[in-house]
Amino acid sequence: MSHSDLSLEECLDMSELPSYEFLFSLTSKVCDVLANESQSYRPSDCVGEPGSLLDFSDDDVPVIIVPDIHARPDFIKNILNCSLKLKKGEAACTILEGLKQKKLKVICVGDGVHTELYASRWELISIEFDKNDHKGFYMKAEMLLNLATLCSLMKLKLDFPDSFHFLKGNHENILNCNFGGDYSFCKYADEGEMVKTFMLEWYDEELVNAIAKYENSLPLAAFGKNYVVSHAEPAHAFTKAQLIDARYEEGVVEGLIWTRNGQVTKPTASEIITELIGKKGAKKALYFAGHRPIKGTYALRQDGVFVQTHNPHNQNVFFVRSGKQFNFEKDIINTKVRLPDEQEEE
């Protein structure tokens, strides 16, 4: 691709792999943004760098919580075009308009890459790799979706640095490494190693390392007046200090991005909510995450305090109004099927 720069819309509609120059420049720019996020919502860690926790406890704007994306640029497009009423009596606006006007925030739970809807394609990619064809037809089709998604997420962070936030998931591991709380990934095939191999051969090590820097600059958790968000169910009742300094304790990173269903036997979500929000605010608060696939629109764990959001066949988002009780009937929004003026604030 000869384009030196692409708009958000062009990233979402990407029809060929991005150029080296564009992807490297975009990655460098977003790393600079992440390295200089405001301490007003991203307190510094123990070495003075932006910590791993986003603190929106003083913010009254509503939040859109986005489940795992997994290489679905169409999901991002549908989210941005989704129309909803942010306040009673106001006209509906799209989520993109809300971002532009700073009337809302978007928090993504992570896992931008590796498709889950095309398991059979991973089998075909495995056949290509068995023939030492690391840049074959099916792998390029997979990487087009991966990179369209990655570029779109980076563009959104650049365009709306204070309002759009993407948390690190277990799939944000371009090096496919096994340290610092990360583990190499394989589900339908050896996806983690396949993506790394493709990126090294199609681009180069410098660009791969730049993307790894971006991944390791991402926050790991966020909270507001009535919500906490991380990629996975919290494995332990981490303190606020541990969440801020998570990058220096691999057990915290692992415990926020890799937790299995059934692994947690104590009420970690409610304890973290109380730690971050306080006992009074905790009464209306929920802990949202993705990671483990569910059936239906949501699943509840830990006595209904912990909400699992990720159904790879759905394109739902979770609309959380500051300080208000979450309504499971009205506040889960299907971005693929949206009726005008459907959402009213109670």
KEMIPA-395192 format. One record per residue (C-alpha): residue number from 1; residue in one letter; x, y, z. Coordinates in nm, 2 decimals. Layout:
@resi NUM | resn A | c1 X | c2 Y | c3 Z
...
END
This chain:
@resi 1 | resn M | c1 0.00 | c2 0.00 | c3 0.00
@resi 2 | resn S | c1 0.15 | c2 0.33 | c3 -0.11
@resi 3 | resn H | c1 -0.06 | c2 0.55 | c3 0.13
@resi 4 | resn S | c1 0.16 | c2 0.75 | c3 0.37
@resi 5 | resn D | c1 -0.14 | c2 0.81 | c3 0.59
@resi 6 | resn L | c1 -0.49 | c2 0.66 | c3 0.63
@resi 7 | resn S | c1 -0.79 | c2 0.81 | c3 0.79
@resi 8 | resn L | c1 -0.99 | c2 0.61 | c3 1.05
@resi 9 | resn E | c1 -1.25 | c2 0.53 | c3 0.79
@resi 10 | resn E | c1 -0.99 | c2 0.40 | c3 0.55
@resi 11 | resn C | c1 -0.84 | c2 0.18 | c3 0.83
@resi 12 | resn L | c1 -1.18 | c2 0.03 | c3 0.90
@resi 13 | resn D | c1 -1.24 | c2 -0.04 | c3 0.53
@resi 14 | resn M | c1 -0.88 | c2 -0.15 | c3 0.46
@resi 15 | resn S | c1 -0.86 | c2 -0.37 | c3 0.15
@resi 16 | resn E | c1 -0.49 | c2 -0.44 | c3 0.14
@resi 17 | resn L | c1 -0.22 | c2 -0.47 | c3 0.40
@resi 18 | resn P | c1 -0.09 | c2 -0.13 | c3 0.53
@resi 19 | resn S | c1 0.25 | c2 0.00 | c3 0.43
@resi 20 | resn Y | c1 0.55 | c2 -0.04 | c3 0.66
@resi 21 | resn E | c1 0.59 | c2 0.34 | c3 0.68
@resi 22 | resn F | c1 0.22 | c2 0.40 | c3 0.78
@resi 23 | resn L | c1 0.21 | c2 0.12 | c3 1.04
@resi 24 | resn F | c1 0.54 | c2 0.22 | c3 1.20
@resi 25 | resn S | c1 0.45 | c2 0.59 | c3 1.21
@resi 26 | resn L | c1 0.11 | c2 0.51 | c3 1.35
@resi 27 | resn T | c1 0.25 | c2 0.29 | c3 1.62
@resi 28 | resn S | c1 0.52 | c2 0.54 | c3 1.72
@resi 29 | resn K | c1 0.26 | c2 0.82 | c3 1.75
@resi 30 | resn V | c1 0.02 | c2 0.61 | c3 1.97
@resi 31 | resn C | c1 0.31 | c2 0.50 | c3 2.19
@resi 32 | resn D | c1 0.39 | c2 0.87 | c3 2.25
@resi 33 | resn V | c1 0.03 | c2 0.94 | c3 2.34
@resi 34 | resn L | c1 0.02 | c2 0.64 | c3 2.59
@resi 35 | resn A | c1 0.35 | c2 0.76 | c3 2.74
@resi 36 | resn N | c1 0.21 | c2 1.10 | c3 2.81
@resi 37 | resn E | c1 -0.14 | c2 1.03 | c3 2.93
@resi 38 | resn S | c1 -0.27 | c2 1.27 | c3 3.19
@resi 39 | resn Q | c1 -0.21 | c2 1.18 | c3 3.56
@resi 40 | resn S | c1 -0.56 | c2 1.31 | c3 3.62
@resi 41 | resn Y | c1 -0.69 | c2 0.98 | c3 3.51
@resi 42 | resn R | c1 -0.38 | c2 0.76 | c3 3.47
@resi 43 | resn P | c1 -0.18 | c2 0.79 | c3 3.79
@resi 44 | resn S | c1 0.19 | c2 0.73 | c3 3.77
@resi 45 | resn D | c1 0.35 | c2 0.40 | c3 3.87
@resi 46 | resn C | c1 0.64 | c2 0.34 | c3 4.11
@resi 47 | resn V | c1 0.89 | c2 0.47 | c3 3.85
@resi 48 | resn G | c1 0.70 | c2 0.77 | c3 3.74
@resi 49 | resn E | c1 0.56 | c2 0.63 | c3 3.42
@resi 50 | resn P | c1 0.18 | c2 0.60 | c3 3.33
@resi 51 | resn G | c1 0.05 | c2 0.33 | c3 3.55
@resi 52 | resn S | c1 -0.17 | c2 0.04 | c3 3.45
@resi 53 | resn L | c1 -0.49 | c2 0.17 | c3 3.61
@resi 54 | resn L | c1 -0.73 | c2 0.43 | c3 3.46
@resi 55 | resn D | c1 -0.92 | c2 0.63 | c3 3.73
@resi 56 | resn F | c1 -1.24 | c2 0.80 | c3 3.61
@resi 57 | resn S | c1 -1.39 | c2 0.82 | c3 3.96
@resi 58 | resn D | c1 -1.42 | c2 1.20 | c3 3.92
@resi 59 | resn D | c1 -1.59 | c2 1.18 | c3 3.58
@resi 60 | resn D | c1 -1.96 | c2 1.20 | c3 3.53
@resi 61 | resn V | c1 -1.98 | c2 1.11 | c3 3.15
@resi 62 | resn P | c1 -2.13 | c2 0.78 | c3 3.06
@resi 63 | resn V | c1 -1.90 | c2 0.49 | c3 2.94
@resi 64 | resn I | c1 -1.94 | c2 0.24 | c3 2.66
@resi 65 | resn I | c1 -1.77 | c2 -0.09 | c3 2.76
@resi 66 | resn V | c1 -1.67 | c2 -0.29 | c3 2.45
@resi 67 | resn P | c1 -1.61 | c2 -0.67 | c3 2.47
@resi 68 | resn D | c1 -1.33 | c2 -0.86 | c3 2.29
@resi 69 | resn I | c1 -1.30 | c2 -0.74 | c3 1.93
@resi 70 | resn H | c1 -1.09 | c2 -1.02 | c3 1.78
@resi 71 | resn A | c1 -1.01 | c2 -0.88 | c3 1.44
@resi 72 | resn R | c1 -1.36 | c2 -0.75 | c3 1.36
@resi 73 | resn P | c1 -1.33 | c2 -0.40 | c3 1.21
@resi 74 | resn D | c1 -1.70 | c2 -0.42 | c3 1.12
@resi 75 | resn F | c1 -1.77 | c2 -0.44 | c3 1.50
@resi 76 | resn I | c1 -1.57 | c2 -0.12 | c3 1.55
@resi 77 | resn K | c1 -1.76 | c2 0.05 | c3 1.26
@resi 78 | resn N | c1 -2.10 | c2 -0.06 | c3 1.40
@resi 79 | resn I | c1 -2.00 | c2 0.07 | c3 1.75
@resi 80 | resn L | c1 -1.90 | c2 0.42 | c3 1.61
@resi 81 | resn N | c1 -2.22 | c2 0.44 | c3 1.40
@resi 82 | resn C | c1 -2.45 | c2 0.32 | c3 1.68
@resi 83 | resn S | c1 -2.70 | c2 0.59 | c3 1.79
@resi 84 | resn L | c1 -2.82 | c2 0.63 | c3 2.15
@resi 85 | resn K | c1 -2.95 | c2 0.89 | c3 2.39
@resi 86 | resn L | c1 -2.69 | c2 0.99 | c3 2.65
@resi 87 | resn K | c1 -2.93 | c2 1.20 | c3 2.86
@resi 88 | resn K | c1 -3.31 | c2 1.23 | c3 2.88
@resi 89 | resn G | c1 -3.44 | c2 1.51 | c3 2.67
@resi 90 | resn E | c1 -3.14 | c2 1.52 | c3 2.45
@resi 91 | resn A | c1 -3.14 | c2 1.41 | c3 2.09
@resi 92 | resn A | c1 -2.97 | c2 1.08 | c3 2.01
@resi 93 | resn C | c1 -2.61 | c2 1.09 | c3 1.88
@resi 94 | resn T | c1 -2.38 | c2 0.83 | c3 1.75
@resi 95 | resn I | c1 -2.10 | c2 0.70 | c3 1.97
@resi 96 | resn L | c1 -1.85 | c2 0.86 | c3 1.73
@resi 97 | resn E | c1 -2.03 | c2 1.20 | c3 1.77
@resi 98 | resn G | c1 -2.03 | c2 1.14 | c3 2.15
@resi 99 | resn L | c1 -1.65 | c2 1.09 | c3 2.14
@resi 100 | resn K | c1 -1.60 | c2 1.41 | c3 1.93
@resi 101 | resn Q | c1 -1.81 | c2 1.61 | c3 2.17
@resi 102 | resn K | c1 -1.65 | c2 1.45 | c3 2.47
@resi 103 | resn K | c1 -1.99 | c2 1.34 | c3 2.59
@resi 104 | resn L | c1 -1.89 | c2 0.98 | c3 2.66
@resi 105 | resn K | c1 -1.59 | c2 0.75 | c3 2.70
@resi 106 | resn V | c1 -1.52 | c2 0.42 | c3 2.53
@resi 107 | resn I | c1 -1.33 | c2 0.14 | c3 2.72
@resi 108 | resn C | c1 -1.24 | c2 -0.17 | c3 2.53
@resi 109 | resn V | c1 -1.16 | c2 -0.48 | c3 2.74
@resi 110 | resn G | c1 -0.88 | c2 -0.59 | c3 2.50
@resi 111 | resn D | c1 -0.81 | c2 -0.87 | c3 2.26
@resi 112 | resn G | c1 -0.80 | c2 -0.68 | c3 1.93
@resi 113 | resn V | c1 -0.65 | c2 -0.95 | c3 1.72
@resi 114 | resn H | c1 -0.69 | c2 -1.32 | c3 1.62
@resi 115 | resn T | c1 -1.03 | c2 -1.40 | c3 1.47
@resi 116 | resn E | c1 -1.26 | c2 -1.64 | c3 1.65
@resi 117 | resn L | c1 -1.53 | c2 -1.66 | c3 1.38
@resi 118 | resn Y | c1 -1.32 | c2 -1.84 | c3 1.11
@resi 119 | resn A | c1 -1.18 | c2 -2.14 | c3 1.29
@resi 120 | resn S | c1 -1.17 | c2 -2.33 | c3 0.96
@resi 121 | resn R | c1 -0.94 | c2 -2.06 | c3 0.81
@resi 122 | resn W | c1 -0.68 | c2 -2.13 | c3 1.08
@resi 123 | resn E | c1 -0.68 | c2 -2.49 | c3 0.96
@resi 124 | resn L | c1 -0.60 | c2 -2.37 | c3 0.61
@resi 125 | resn I | c1 -0.33 | c2 -2.14 | c3 0.74
@resi 126 | resn S | c1 -0.18 | c2 -2.44 | c3 0.92
@resi 127 | resn I | c1 -0.16 | c2 -2.62 | c3 0.58
@resi 128 | resn E | c1 0.01 | c2 -2.31 | c3 0.43
@resi 129 | resn F | c1 0.26 | c2 -2.30 | c3 0.72
@resi 130 | resn D | c1 0.33 | c2 -2.68 | c3 0.68
@resi 131 | resn K | c1 0.44 | c2 -2.59 | c3 0.33
@resi 132 | resn N | c1 0.66 | c2 -2.31 | c3 0.47
@resi 133 | resn D | c1 0.43 | c2 -2.06 | c3 0.31
@resi 134 | resn H | c1 0.41 | c2 -1.80 | c3 0.58
@resi 135 | resn K | c1 0.25 | c2 -1.53 | c3 0.37
@resi 136 | resn G | c1 -0.01 | c2 -1.73 | c3 0.19
@resi 137 | resn F | c1 -0.36 | c2 -1.64 | c3 0.07
@resi 138 | resn Y | c1 -0.54 | c2 -1.74 | c3 0.39
@resi 139 | resn M | c1 -0.28 | c2 -1.59 | c3 0.62
@resi 140 | resn K | c1 -0.29 | c2 -1.26 | c3 0.44
@resi 141 | resn A | c1 -0.67 | c2 -1.26 | c3 0.47
@resi 142 | resn E | c1 -0.64 | c2 -1.31 | c3 0.84
@resi 143 | resn M | c1 -0.37 | c2 -1.04 | c3 0.88
@resi 144 | resn L | c1 -0.58 | c2 -0.79 | c3 0.68
@resi 145 | resn L | c1 -0.85 | c2 -0.81 | c3 0.95
@resi 146 | resn N | c1 -0.59 | c2 -0.81 | c3 1.23
@resi 147 | resn L | c1 -0.41 | c2 -0.50 | c3 1.10
@resi 148 | resn A | c1 -0.73 | c2 -0.32 | c3 1.00
@resi 149 | resn T | c1 -0.85 | c2 -0.36 | c3 1.36
@resi 150 | resn L | c1 -0.51 | c2 -0.27 | c3 1.51
@resi 151 | resn C | c1 -0.48 | c2 0.04 | c3 1.30
@resi 152 | resn S | c1 -0.84 | c2 0.15 | c3 1.37
@resi 153 | resn L | c1 -0.79 | c2 0.11 | c3 1.75
@resi 154 | resn M | c1 -0.46 | c2 0.31 | c3 1.73
@resi 155 | resn K | c1 -0.63 | c2 0.58 | c3 1.52
@resi 156 | resn L | c1 -0.91 | c2 0.61 | c3 1.77
@resi 157 | resn K | c1 -0.66 | c2 0.66 | c3 2.05
@resi 158 | resn L | c1 -0.48 | c2 0.93 | c3 1.85
@resi 159 | resn D | c1 -0.81 | c2 1.11 | c3 1.76
@resi 160 | resn F | c1 -0.96 | c2 1.08 | c3 2.11
@resi 161 | resn P | c1 -0.68 | c2 1.03 | c3 2.36
@resi 162 | resn D | c1 -0.87 | c2 1.13 | c3 2.67
@resi 163 | resn S | c1 -1.20 | c2 0.95 | c3 2.57
@resi 164 | resn F | c1 -1.10 | c2 0.62 | c3 2.39
@resi 165 | resn H | c1 -0.92 | c2 0.36 | c3 2.59
@resi 166 | resn F | c1 -0.81 | c2 0.01 | c3 2.50
@resi 167 | resn L | c1 -0.70 | c2 -0.23 | c3 2.78
@resi 168 | resn K | c1 -0.45 | c2 -0.50 | c3 2.72
@resi 169 | resn G | c1 -0.58 | c2 -0.85 | c3 2.68
@resi 170 | resn N | c1 -0.40 | c2 -1.19 | c3 2.66
@resi 171 | resn H | c1 -0.39 | c2 -1.17 | c3 2.28
@resi 172 | resn E | c1 -0.20 | c2 -0.84 | c3 2.29
@resi 173 | resn N | c1 0.13 | c2 -1.04 | c3 2.27
@resi 174 | resn I | c1 0.28 | c2 -0.98 | c3 1.92
@resi 175 | resn L | c1 0.61 | c2 -1.14 | c3 2.03
@resi 176 | resn N | c1 0.42 | c2 -1.46 | c3 2.15
@resi 177 | resn C | c1 0.64 | c2 -1.45 | c3 2.46
@resi 178 | resn N | c1 0.62 | c2 -1.63 | c3 2.79
@resi 179 | resn F | c1 0.72 | c2 -1.37 | c3 3.06
@resi 180 | resn G | c1 0.58 | c2 -1.07 | c3 3.25
@resi 181 | resn G | c1 0.24 | c2 -1.23 | c3 3.28
@resi 182 | resn D | c1 0.21 | c2 -1.30 | c3 2.91
@resi 183 | resn Y | c1 0.19 | c2 -1.65 | c3 2.76
@resi 184 | resn S | c1 0.22 | c2 -1.77 | c3 2.40
@resi 185 | resn F | c1 -0.12 | c2 -1.82 | c3 2.24
@resi 186 | resn C | c1 -0.28 | c2 -2.11 | c3 2.05
@resi 187 | resn K | c1 -0.64 | c2 -2.20 | c3 2.02
@resi 188 | resn Y | c1 -0.75 | c2 -2.32 | c3 1.68
@resi 189 | resn A | c1 -0.39 | c2 -2.35 | c3 1.56
@resi 190 | resn D | c1 -0.06 | c2 -2.19 | c3 1.67
@resi 191 | resn E | c1 -0.20 | c2 -1.84 | c3 1.61
@resi 192 | resn G | c1 0.04 | c2 -1.65 | c3 1.82
@resi 193 | resn E | c1 0.35 | c2 -1.79 | c3 1.65
@resi 194 | resn M | c1 0.19 | c2 -1.77 | c3 1.31
@resi 195 | resn V | c1 0.11 | c2 -1.40 | c3 1.34
@resi 196 | resn K | c1 0.46 | c2 -1.32 | c3 1.48
@resi 197 | resn T | c1 0.62 | c2 -1.51 | c3 1.19
@resi 198 | resn F | c1 0.41 | c2 -1.33 | c3 0.93
@resi 199 | resn M | c1 0.49 | c2 -0.99 | c3 1.08
@resi 200 | resn L | c1 0.86 | c2 -1.06 | c3 1.08
@resi 201 | resn E | c1 0.86 | c2 -1.18 | c3 0.72
@resi 202 | resn W | c1 0.62 | c2 -0.92 | c3 0.58
@resi 203 | resn Y | c1 0.75 | c2 -0.63 | c3 0.78
@resi 204 | resn D | c1 1.06 | c2 -0.67 | c3 1.01
@resi 205 | resn E | c1 1.17 | c2 -0.70 | c3 1.37
@resi 206 | resn E | c1 1.19 | c2 -0.33 | c3 1.44
@resi 207 | resn L | c1 0.82 | c2 -0.29 | c3 1.36
@resi 208 | resn V | c1 0.72 | c2 -0.60 | c3 1.56
@resi 209 | resn N | c1 0.91 | c2 -0.46 | c3 1.86
@resi 210 | resn A | c1 0.74 | c2 -0.12 | c3 1.82
@resi 211 | resn I | c1 0.40 | c2 -0.30 | c3 1.83
@resi 212 | resn A | c1 0.51 | c2 -0.49 | c3 2.14
@resi 213 | resn K | c1 0.60 | c2 -0.15 | c3 2.30
@resi 214 | resn Y | c1 0.25 | c2 -0.03 | c3 2.22
@resi 215 | resn E | c1 0.10 | c2 -0.35 | c3 2.38
@resi 216 | resn N | c1 0.31 | c2 -0.31 | c3 2.69
@resi 217 | resn S | c1 0.21 | c2 0.05 | c3 2.72
@resi 218 | resn L | c1 -0.16 | c2 -0.03 | c3 2.74
@resi 219 | resn P | c1 -0.35 | c2 0.00 | c3 3.07
@resi 220 | resn L | c1 -0.48 | c2 -0.32 | c3 3.23
@resi 221 | resn A | c1 -0.78 | c2 -0.19 | c3 3.43
@resi 222 | resn A | c1 -1.02 | c2 0.10 | c3 3.46
@resi 223 | resn F | c1 -1.28 | c2 0.22 | c3 3.71
@resi 224 | resn G | c1 -1.54 | c2 0.49 | c3 3.75
@resi 225 | resn K | c1 -1.81 | c2 0.58 | c3 4.00
@resi 226 | resn N | c1 -2.00 | c2 0.25 | c3 3.95
@resi 227 | resn Y | c1 -1.78 | c2 0.02 | c3 3.74
@resi 228 | resn V | c1 -1.45 | c2 -0.16 | c3 3.72
@resi 229 | resn V | c1 -1.32 | c2 -0.31 | c3 3.39
@resi 230 | resn S | c1 -1.04 | c2 -0.55 | c3 3.31
@resi 231 | resn H | c1 -0.98 | c2 -0.81 | c3 3.04
@resi 232 | resn A | c1 -1.04 | c2 -1.11 | c3 3.25
@resi 233 | resn E | c1 -1.20 | c2 -1.20 | c3 3.58
@resi 234 | resn P | c1 -0.95 | c2 -1.08 | c3 3.85
@resi 235 | resn A | c1 -0.77 | c2 -1.38 | c3 3.99
@resi 236 | resn H | c1 -0.70 | c2 -1.21 | c3 4.32
@resi 237 | resn A | c1 -0.83 | c2 -0.91 | c3 4.52
@resi 238 | resn F | c1 -0.56 | c2 -0.67 | c3 4.40
@resi 239 | resn T | c1 -0.51 | c2 -0.34 | c3 4.57
@resi 240 | resn K | c1 -0.52 | c2 -0.01 | c3 4.40
@resi 241 | resn A | c1 -0.14 | c2 0.01 | c3 4.43
@resi 242 | resn Q | c1 -0.09 | c2 -0.33 | c3 4.28
@resi 243 | resn L | c1 -0.32 | c2 -0.23 | c3 3.98
@resi 244 | resn I | c1 -0.12 | c2 0.09 | c3 3.92
@resi 245 | resn D | c1 0.21 | c2 -0.09 | c3 3.94
@resi 246 | resn A | c1 0.09 | c2 -0.41 | c3 3.77
@resi 247 | resn R | c1 0.37 | c2 -0.41 | c3 3.51
@resi 248 | resn Y | c1 0.62 | c2 -0.48 | c3 3.78
@resi 249 | resn E | c1 0.44 | c2 -0.79 | c3 3.92
@resi 250 | resn E | c1 0.37 | c2 -1.05 | c3 3.66
@resi 251 | resn G | c1 0.12 | c2 -1.22 | c3 3.88
@resi 252 | resn V | c1 -0.10 | c2 -0.91 | c3 3.86
@resi 253 | resn V | c1 -0.08 | c2 -0.90 | c3 3.48
@resi 254 | resn E | c1 -0.15 | c2 -1.27 | c3 3.45
@resi 255 | resn G | c1 -0.43 | c2 -1.23 | c3 3.70
@resi 256 | resn L | c1 -0.60 | c2 -0.96 | c3 3.49
@resi 257 | resn I | c1 -0.58 | c2 -1.12 | c3 3.15
@resi 258 | resn W | c1 -0.56 | c2 -1.50 | c3 3.17
@resi 259 | resn T | c1 -0.81 | c2 -1.61 | c3 3.44
@resi 260 | resn R | c1 -1.01 | c2 -1.93 | c3 3.36
@resi 261 | resn N | c1 -1.37 | c2 -1.99 | c3 3.45
@resi 262 | resn G | c1 -1.38 | c2 -2.16 | c3 3.79
@resi 263 | resn Q | c1 -1.03 | c2 -2.05 | c3 3.88
@resi 264 | resn V | c1 -1.15 | c2 -1.79 | c3 4.12
@resi 265 | resn T | c1 -1.31 | c2 -1.92 | c3 4.44
@resi 266 | resn K | c1 -1.32 | c2 -1.59 | c3 4.64
@resi 267 | resn P | c1 -1.52 | c2 -1.27 | c3 4.59
@resi 268 | resn T | c1 -1.23 | c2 -1.09 | c3 4.42
@resi 269 | resn A | c1 -1.45 | c2 -0.86 | c3 4.21
@resi 270 | resn S | c1 -1.65 | c2 -0.71 | c3 4.50
@resi 271 | resn E | c1 -1.33 | c2 -0.67 | c3 4.70
@resi 272 | resn I | c1 -1.16 | c2 -0.47 | c3 4.42
@resi 273 | resn I | c1 -1.48 | c2 -0.27 | c3 4.37
@resi 274 | resn T | c1 -1.48 | c2 -0.17 | c3 4.74
@resi 275 | resn E | c1 -1.11 | c2 -0.10 | c3 4.73
@resi 276 | resn L | c1 -1.14 | c2 0.14 | c3 4.43
@resi 277 | resn I | c1 -1.49 | c2 0.29 | c3 4.48
@resi 278 | resn G | c1 -1.56 | c2 0.25 | c3 4.85
@resi 279 | resn K | c1 -1.84 | c2 0.07 | c3 5.03
@resi 280 | resn K | c1 -2.11 | c2 0.33 | c3 4.94
@resi 281 | resn G | c1 -2.04 | c2 0.34 | c3 4.57
@resi 282 | resn A | c1 -2.00 | c2 -0.04 | c3 4.56
@resi 283 | resn K | c1 -2.37 | c2 -0.09 | c3 4.61
@resi 284 | resn K | c1 -2.44 | c2 0.02 | c3 4.25
@resi 285 | resn A | c1 -2.12 | c2 -0.10 | c3 4.10
@resi 286 | resn L | c1 -2.04 | c2 -0.40 | c3 3.87
@resi 287 | resn Y | c1 -1.71 | c2 -0.55 | c3 3.75
@resi 288 | resn F | c1 -1.71 | c2 -0.60 | c3 3.37
@resi 289 | resn A | c1 -1.47 | c2 -0.82 | c3 3.17
@resi 290 | resn G | c1 -1.45 | c2 -1.03 | c3 2.85
@resi 291 | resn H | c1 -1.19 | c2 -1.31 | c3 2.78
@resi 292 | resn R | c1 -1.40 | c2 -1.62 | c3 2.82
@resi 293 | resn P | c1 -1.67 | c2 -1.67 | c3 2.56
@resi 294 | resn I | c1 -2.03 | c2 -1.68 | c3 2.68
@resi 295 | resn K | c1 -2.37 | c2 -1.78 | c3 2.53
@resi 296 | resn G | c1 -2.63 | c2 -1.51 | c3 2.52
@resi 297 | resn T | c1 -2.58 | c2 -1.14 | c3 2.60
@resi 298 | resn Y | c1 -2.40 | c2 -1.17 | c3 2.93
@resi 299 | resn A | c1 -2.30 | c2 -1.41 | c3 3.21
@resi 300 | resn L | c1 -2.28 | c2 -1.34 | c3 3.58
@resi 301 | resn R | c1 -2.03 | c2 -1.48 | c3 3.83
@resi 302 | resn Q | c1 -1.93 | c2 -1.40 | c3 4.18
@resi 303 | resn D | c1 -2.28 | c2 -1.36 | c3 4.32
@resi 304 | resn G | c1 -2.38 | c2 -1.14 | c3 4.02
@resi 305 | resn V | c1 -2.11 | c2 -0.87 | c3 4.08
@resi 306 | resn F | c1 -1.88 | c2 -0.99 | c3 3.80
@resi 307 | resn V | c1 -2.03 | c2 -0.95 | c3 3.44
@resi 308 | resn Q | c1 -1.88 | c2 -1.15 | c3 3.15
@resi 309 | resn T | c1 -1.95 | c2 -0.97 | c3 2.82
@resi 310 | resn H | c1 -1.78 | c2 -1.16 | c3 2.54
@resi 311 | resn N | c1 -1.99 | c2 -1.35 | c3 2.29
@resi 312 | resn P | c1 -1.79 | c2 -1.37 | c3 1.96
@resi 313 | resn H | c1 -2.11 | c2 -1.40 | c3 1.76
@resi 314 | resn N | c1 -2.26 | c2 -1.08 | c3 1.91
@resi 315 | resn Q | c1 -2.18 | c2 -0.72 | c3 1.86
@resi 316 | resn N | c1 -2.31 | c2 -0.59 | c3 2.19
@resi 317 | resn V | c1 -2.17 | c2 -0.30 | c3 2.40
@resi 318 | resn F | c1 -2.25 | c2 -0.22 | c3 2.76
@resi 319 | resn F | c1 -2.38 | c2 0.14 | c3 2.84
@resi 320 | resn V | c1 -2.29 | c2 0.24 | c3 3.19
@resi 321 | resn R | c1 -2.42 | c2 0.58 | c3 3.32
@resi 322 | resn S | c1 -2.21 | c2 0.74 | c3 3.59
@resi 323 | resn G | c1 -2.34 | c2 0.66 | c3 3.93
@resi 324 | resn K | c1 -2.65 | c2 0.48 | c3 3.81
@resi 325 | resn Q | c1 -2.76 | c2 0.12 | c3 3.85
@resi 326 | resn F | c1 -2.68 | c2 -0.08 | c3 3.54
@resi 327 | resn N | c1 -3.00 | c2 -0.21 | c3 3.37
@resi 328 | resn F | c1 -2.94 | c2 -0.55 | c3 3.21
@resi 329 | resn E | c1 -3.26 | c2 -0.52 | c3 3.00
@resi 330 | resn K | c1 -3.20 | c2 -0.17 | c3 2.86
@resi 331 | resn D | c1 -2.82 | c2 -0.10 | c3 2.88
@resi 332 | resn I | c1 -2.69 | c2 -0.38 | c3 2.67
@resi 333 | resn I | c1 -2.69 | c2 -0.25 | c3 2.32
@resi 334 | resn N | c1 -2.68 | c2 -0.45 | c3 2.00
@resi 335 | resn T | c1 -2.48 | c2 -0.23 | c3 1.76
@resi 336 | resn K | c1 -2.58 | c2 -0.44 | c3 1.46
@resi 337 | resn V | c1 -2.95 | c2 -0.38 | c3 1.51
@resi 338 | resn R | c1 -3.03 | c2 -0.04 | c3 1.65
@resi 339 | resn L | c1 -3.36 | c2 0.15 | c3 1.64
@resi 340 | resn P | c1 -3.35 | c2 0.54 | c3 1.66
@resi 341 | resn D | c1 -3.43 | c2 0.69 | c3 2.00
@resi 342 | resn E | c1 -3.46 | c2 0.34 | c3 2.15
@resi 343 | resn Q | c1 -3.25 | c2 0.43 | c3 2.46
@resi 344 | resn E | c1 -3.40 | c2 0.66 | c3 2.72
@resi 345 | resn E | c1 -3.23 | c2 0.75 | c3 3.05
@resi 346 | resn E | c1 -3.45 | c2 0.66 | c3 3.35
END
